Amino acid sequence: MAITSLDPHTALIVVDLQVGILALDTCHPTLSVVDNTCQLLEQFRNLQLPIVLVNVAGVAAGRTEQIPSNGERPTNWSQLTEVLQPESKAHLITKRTWGAFTDTGLDEYLKSKGVTQVVITGIATSIGVESTARQAWELGYNITLPTDAMTDFNLDVHHNSVNFIFPRMSETGSTQDVLALMKETFVSSKQDGRDLSY
């Protein structure tokens, strides 16, 4: 687990930190996932780097073995948790599949901002986060995954993603690793007179 660098044009993608999902049983406390994500959000906002907040409101249409739940969801199920400050200058995306790039215009948005690297957080590790990371990797982005800013509903599948899938397409580490590298890369650069902003 090592995060070596961040590109000058790096964006933060926050996946599915919404009321309905945060209410589910997860293998790590959701409070710590949200707190770590908020630390990253604060730094990205301070540096005026792009932020994408993603929620999910549906599922793909394909047939599966798992029977979908027919229970009625609360009206606020897809609402992003307020601590993310979704009303701020973030790009908001609603997806209807696991990955955030499918039919959402996310790739076009990131490319319009010159983004070449993404930091991804959220729930669930093996579903929304991994699917979004796979899509980003296939589209040619550099990817950073702070593994303490994500969790899953099953510890085994969380560990499978973190230990076996993520190292093949990204760099992984902690939230503090990312924050330290952001300070070194962006804050120090601005103090040296190099403008890495958009």
Disulfide bonds with the S-S distance in Angstrom:
none
